[in-house]
Structure formats: C-alpha cells, structure tokens
C-alpha cells in the first residue's frame, strides 16, 4: 500500500512538472510577444504560433526535459534530505532546461526564443517548481504528524548506531516513521538511551515469524556486519521473501573519515561505493558544460590579448611562443599544459643549478626574482596572461576553470604524504582557493589544505565564488611569481 501511494505521488509529480513546464513555456511566449509588440493580444499570438513544426519541436523538448528530470532523480524519496538540497537540484535542472531551449532555438532557428523569453521561462519554471515542492513537503509533514503515510518500522539491533537512528526517527515525526520496536538478543548494555524505547519484541531468530504476523513496511538493520554476517543475510532474505524493504545503517561500516557511501547497481549487481570526492553526476555534468562553453567564448573574446602577448614574446626573446610542460592531472593522468613562454628558451634544463635558490616550502620550486625570466615574461607573470593558453586545456577536457593546480612531474615525485595526493582525484583547474588567498605567498601545507577544503566542500556555487574572487586578485597581481 505504501509503495502504491509513493508511485501515485510520483506519477502526480510527473504530470504536475510537465504542466509547470508547459505553463512556463506559454507564459514566457506570451509575455515575450506582448513586450516586444510582436502581436497585440494573446489570441493573435496563439493563432500565429501554433503550427505543426513548432508542436513537433516542443514535444521533442519535453521528452528531453523528462529525461533530465530522471537524471536529476527529482522523484526519489527525500525524507532524510533537507529542502535546500532539493531546491538546488531544481535550480540546476531549470538552468539546464533553459540551455536546452537556447540550443534548440539555435539549431531549429526558433524566432520565438530570445533572451527575454529564456529569462521569463527560467524564472517562472523555477518559482513554480520550488513553490510546489515546498507545498508538498508542508502537506506531507502535516499528514505524517497526524498519522497518514506512516512507515511501520522494525530496527534490528540495539547497539549505539541502531539507537541513534531510533532517536532520529522518533524526534522527527514529520519523517513518517513509526518504530514498532527492536529485534535483538539480550546482551549486557542493550539498555540504551532511546526516548520511550520500546522493548525488544523478538529475538534475532524470531524475526521471520514476527514478519509473518505483523504489519511492517521497512526493516532497518543496525547489526555489525563482521560478526553478524550470516544473521544479516538471513534477515535480508526473509524480508525479500515477504516483499518488505530492508535497509542497512552504514554509518561506521568501514570506519572511514572522509569517504561518503553511495548505493547503486552495476548490470543488476548491487554495489556500495565509497568516495572522498564529489560524485553527484548532474552537477559535475553542468560543471563540464560550463567549462566547455565558457572556455570557447573566452578564446574568442581574448584573441586580441593572445595576439598582443604573442607579438611581445617574439619581440623580446628568441624561442617558441608557448611553453609546453607535462603535468600531473586528474587521477594522476599526465597531460601537456600550455602556457605563454615567460622564461628563456630551455629554462627547464638549468633548474637543477638553481635548486639552492628555491624560496618555496615543500616540493614546489619558486624563485621571486628568477634569473631565467625574460622582460616580457615578468609582465606576463604579473598579469597572469601567461596562464591564458590553459583555456585550450579546459576546452579539450584536460583541465577545468576551477580546481587544484596541476603539478609538474618534478614536484609530484617529491610529495611525501599520501593525503596530499587526494588533490589529484578531481580535474585540475586554472584557479582555485590557493589563487584567491595569496598564491605563492602561502606555505605548501596550507596550499594543500585549501585544495582539500575545495574538494570536500565543492559545489557549483563555490566555483562561481572562486571565479569572482580570482578577478580582483589577478588585476592586483597579488602573489604572482
């Protein structure tokens, strides 16, 4: 019954979301037409816009939108998620759908879709979807507090993590969980701190019989897997046979400090993934799309700067225009990083002779007044123009606009702590927290810690803040060496 209600709610969501997109599309179309005085009234608008070609295109776009809704998993259960997480997902979805419309307008030459239309569509669809989710959350919480849509739950185990989970669901009735009791064998210390904790209502070997005669929607397993593997297997099998959902509390399964668990399937095989880096695919896809689009635009916009820098380098010293160096990138993959040459030709070959002048801490090599620097190179470094060719690396996918700086092979080989190497678990970038907080003036360990902070707290919003903070730092030339 609970599954039926959930499926019914999901189908209602899909119908509503489709209706919202239709309304947002129609609203943006009408407002755009009226404001631009393309038509004088709504009736005239629909009489001139409803054509077979337009209908086919719009149906195709709606199919793409439905696919995106599934990719963003907007219809999964969010009982344990904060509302802000869902709202962020909605904003990302409406942003992507707006870009889909932009692409469709270019490809199909849809005159109706312009900048004003896109702004109206994004604003109206975002507002309607968020308001609807807020209303549904409010109604579901009230309903659950009054005993509707309740999930009858058993908790297997009476150890600390089982009791912490029990406390959580009892303190938050809006989650809709009703704790029937605990299933466990008596043991010293089983008396816990669960408020109004029901007694143990069955031993572990009696759970199959309990499930036969009790209304149970979910079984939450809190037993330690190492010492209770066969018992857990039997419980999961009993739940499977009787069509009851079983969940496992994985808070301390492998005693990891940073990695987060994510369950999924691979060709039908259940898989538990533990990752200490961002794994939310929709935001990462958006990050890649932004990198590709923005880098292509920047290469066009900055072409006069590229030309001026090229002329300056060639007039100042002999040698190639670009400095191409092998760097360590994503998951330690090696790639060719491109920069404007700011030193004399062959500068890498004489670096060993200058090691005693190294002013940086840790494995990196930095000299404030490097004797290998050309006159033009000093200005290029000060303005960070020497870094601009790395936009090519972003466009071809070796780098991102924001991410930990890629390391030279010499520096990487001198790393002496493995936790430093976690910085290579994400795509390297042109700028990151290090660039916005002093660059070369920051000690190496602090630099590495900033990279870890970026990885652990990554979001699209953080990327945007770093990009905005990078602009004044570059203009001032702060910390550039």
N, C-alpha and C positions, 0 to 999 in steps of 0.2 A: 504493500500500500504506500509506504514511504517512497519507494522507488518510482511508483506511478505518479505520485504528487510531484516529485522532483522533475520527472520527464515532462509532466504537464506544464510546470513552471518554465522549464527550458524552452518548450515549444512556444509558450506565450511570449517569452523574451524575444525569440527569433522573429515572431510576427510583429511585435512592437518595434524592435530595432529596424526592421525593414520599413515599417510605416514612418518611423522617425526620419530615415534617410530620404524617403520619398517626399515627406513634408519639407525637409530642409532643402532638397533639390528644387522643389516647386517654389518655396519661399524665396530662395536666392535668385531663381529665374525671374520671378515677378518683380521683386524689388530692383533687380538689376535693370530690367526692361523699363520700368517706370522712371527710375532715377536718370537713366541715360536718354529718356524720352524716345526710346526705340518704338514704343507703342503708347497709346494714350489710355488704355484701360486693360483690365485683366482678361476680359472676353476676347479682345482683339489679340492679346498675347497668345492664348491657347489656340486660337484659330490659325495663327501663323506658325506656331512651333510644333504642333502635333503632326508629325509626318512619320511614315513607316521607317525611314532610315534612322531618324532620331530615336524612335521607340526601340529598335534593334540595338542601337549603341547603348542606350540606357539600361536595357535588360542585361547586356554583357557586363556593364559596370557593376550592376547589382550582384551578379554572380561572383565577380571579383571581391566585392565587399563581404559577401557571405563567407568566402574563403578566408578573408582576413580576420573576420570575427572568430573563426575556428582556430586560426593560427595564434591569435592572442588569448585563446582559451577564456573568453569572457563568460562562457556558460558553465564553467566548473563551479563546484561548491566553494564558497568563500566565507564559511562560518568562522574560520580562525584567522582570516585576513582583516587588516584594517581597511576602512573605507577609502583612505587616501591612496592605497595601493591600486584599488580598482579604478579610482578616478584618473590616476596617472596612466593606466592602461588604456582607458577610454580616450584621453587626450592624444596619446600616441597613435591610437587607431584612427581617430578623426583626422589627424595630421597626415597619416599615410594615405587615407582615402582621398583627401584633398589633393595630394600629389598625384594620385591615380587619375583624378579628374583633369588635372593640369596636363598629364601625359596624354590622356585621351583627346583633350581639346587640340593638342598639337598634332597628334597622329591622324585624327579624323577631321581636323580643321573645323571644329565646332565653334562658330562665331559667338554663340550664346555665352560660353565660358570665358570670362576675363578675370582680371584681378579683383574687381568688386564682387563678382559672383563667388569667387573662391573664398574671400573673406566672410561673406554672408553665410555661405554653406558651412564653413568650418565652425563659426561662432554658433549658429543655430543648432547644428547637429551635436556639437559638444555640450551645449547647455541642456538640450532636451534629454540626451542620454544620461548625463550626470544627475539631473533632477529626477529622472525615472528611477535610477539606481538608489538614490537617497530615499525616495518614497518607498521603494520595495524593501529596503533594509529596515526602515522605520516600521512598516507594517508587519514584516516578519518577526522583528524583535518583540513587538507588542503581542503578536499572535502566540509566540513561543512562551512569553511570560504568562499568558493565560491558558497554557496547556495545549496549544494547537501546533501541529508539525513537530511533535516531540520524538526524539530518537531514544528508544529504550536501550540502555547500555549496560553491559557487564564489563568489569575490569578484572583481568586475570593477573593475580599477584598483589602483594601488599607491601612491596619494598618502597623505597623512597620515591623513585620515579613514578610508580603507579599512584602513590598518594598525592604527589604534586599534580599529576594530571587530574585526579579526582577533585582536588581543591579547585583547580581551574574551572572545570565544568560546573561545579556547584556554586562558585562565586559569580558565574556569568550565566544566569538562566536564559538570557537572550540568545545563547548559542543553541538552545533547544535540546540539550542532553539531559535525560533523567537517569540517574545512577541507580540501578536495581540492587547492586551490591558487589562484593568481591568474591572471586573464586580463588582459593588457595588452600594449602595445607597449613595447619597450625605450626608456628615456629616462634622462637624467642625473639621479641622485638617487633612482632607483627602489629602490635597496638600502635597505631600511628597518630598523626595529628590532623586527620581529615575531619573537618567540622561536620558533626552529625553523621559520622561514618557508619554506614550500615554494617552489620555483622557479616562475617564470612558465611555465605549462603550455600556453598557447596565446596567439597574438596576438588582437587585437580582431576582426579579420576572420575568425578561425578558430573563433569560439565556436559558430557554428551546427553546424559539423562535429563539434566536441567534444561538444555536447549529444546528437548522434545516437548516439554510441557510448559514452557514459559515464553511469553512474548518478548523477543529480543531482536532488535534491529542491527546492533553492532556489538562486537566483542573486541575490547581493547586489551592487548597483551603487553604486560609490563615486566615479564619474567626475563632474567638474564639469559641470553641465547646460548652462551657457552655451556652452562651447567644444566639447562633445561631444554636442550635442542629437541630431543625425542618427544618430550611433553608438548612443546610448542607445535611440533609437526602434527601430532595427534589432534590438538585443539583446532588448528587451521583446517585440517581435513574434515573434522566434524562440522565446522562452520560451512565449509564448501559443500558438503553433502546436503545440508539443510538450507542452503541458499542464504546464509547470513554473512554479512560483511565483517571481515576481521581486519584489525589494524594493529600495527606494532609500534610501540613507543621507542624511537631510536635516539633519544637524547644523548646517551652515553654508550652507544653500541661499540664504537671503536676508540673512545676516549680521544677524539681529535679536538684540537684547539680552534682551528680556523675553518676547516672544510665544512661545507654545508651539504646535507644529504638531499638527493632528489630521486624519487622512484619513477620508473618508466618501463618500457618493454622494448626489446630488440627482436624483431621477427617472431613475436609471440612469447619470447622468453623474458620473465620479469628480471629487471636489472636495477640495482641500487647504485647510484653514482654519488661519489664524494668529491667535491671540487672546492678549491680555495680561491677560485677566480669567478668573475661574472659568467653565468651560464644561461641567463634569460635571453632566449633567442630573438624574440621580436625587437627588444631594444638594441641588441647587437646588430641586427639587420638594418635598423634605422641608422645606427652609427656608420655602418658601411655605406649606405645610400648617401648620407650627408657627406662623408669623406669624398666619395666619387664625384658628386655634383659640385660641391664647393671647390675641390681641387681643380676641376675642369674650368670652372668660372674664374678662379684665381689665376690660372695660367694665361687665360686670355686677357684679363684685366691688367696683370703685371708684366705683360710682354714688353712695354716700353722700358720698365725698370730692368728687365733681363737684358735688353739691348744695350742700355747705358752701362750696366755693370760689365758686360762683355767687352765693350769698347775700352773701358777704363782698365780692365785687366790686361788686355792686349797691348795697350799703350804703355803700361807701367813696367811689365817684365816679360821675359821670354818663357814660353811653356804653354801647356794646354789650358783651355778655358776652364774646364771642370776638374775638380779633384774627386776621383772615384776611389772609394775605400771599402773593403769588405768589412761588414759589421755583423754582429750577432743580433738576430731579431726574434720573431715570435717562436716560442718553444725551441729556442737556440738554432733556428734556421739561419743560415748565412745569406746575405744579400749584398748587392752593390749599392752603397749610399752615394748620392750625388750632391756635391757642393760646388759653389764657385771657388776656384783656387785662390787662397789668400796668402800662401807662402811661396817661397822659391821652389822651382821645379826640383823634385827629388828630395823634398824636405823629410819624408819618412825615413830615408836611408841614413840620415845623420842624427836621428832622435836618440840613438844609444849614446852618442857622445855628449848629450845634454841631460842625461838622467840625473846627474848631481844637482842640476838647477831646478828640478821639479819642485813646485811650490804647493802642490795639491796633496791632501791626505788620502790614504787608501791607494788602490791600484791605478787610479786615473793619472794622466800626465797633463799638467797645465803650467805654463810659464806666462806671467803677466806681460813681460816685455820680451816675447820670444824673438830671438835674433833671426829666425827664418822667415819672419813676417815681412811682406812687401809693403810699400807705402799705401798702395790701393787696398791691400789686404787688411790693414789696420782699420781703415774706414769701413770696409765691408763687414768686418767683425763687430765693430762698434754699433753699426746699424742693423746687424743680423741679416743683411742682404745676402751674405754668403750662404745662408741656410735655405734660401728660397727654392733652389732646384730640387730640394727634397719633396716639393709638391708633386714632382714626377713620381717619386717613390710612393706617395699616397695614392695617386691616380691608378698605378698598376697594382696596388694592394700590398706592397711590402711594409708600408707604414700607415699610420693614422694621423689625423691632425693633432689629436691629443693622446698622449701615452708616455710611458717611461722612455727616456732617450736611448737609442740603440748604442751598444757598446762596441768599441774596437776590439779585435781579437786579442791584442796585447793586454788590454785592461781586463777582459773577461778571464783570461788564463791566470790572472793574479788574484781572482776572487778567492777568499779563504773561508767564507761562511756560506753554507748552502741556503740559508734563508734569504740572502741577497739575490740568489738565482731565481726566486719566485717572480721577480720583476719581468722575466722573460716569458711568463705564462700569458701575457697579453700582447697585442700588437704594439710595437714601439711607435712613438709619436714625435712630431716636430716640437711640441711644447707640453709641459706638464707642471705639477706643483713646484718642482725644483726651479723652473724658469721664472715663476711668478714670485719667488721668495728669496731671490738673491743670486741665483745661478752659481757661478764659480766661487762666490764668497761663502757658500755653505759647505761644511765638512762632509766628507764622504758618507759616514754613517747616518748623518741627518738626511742626506740626499736619498739614501736607500730607504730610510723610514718614511719619507714623504712618498716615495713610489709605492710602498706597501699600503699607506693610507689611501692613496688613489685607488689601488686595486680593490681594497676591502670596502670602500665607500662609493664605488663607481656608479654613476648614473648619467643620463644624457644631460641633465641639469648641471651636474658637476663639470662636464666637458664644456658646456656653454660658459660657465663662470670662469673657467681657466682660460678660455679663448679671449674673453673680455678683459681679464686681468693681464694677459700677455701683451696686449696692445700698448698700454702706457709704459710697461717695463721695457719694451723694445724701443719705444720713442725716446726714453731717457737713457738707454744704453746701459742700464744697471747690471753690474756683474758680468758684462761681456768680456771674454778673454780670447 
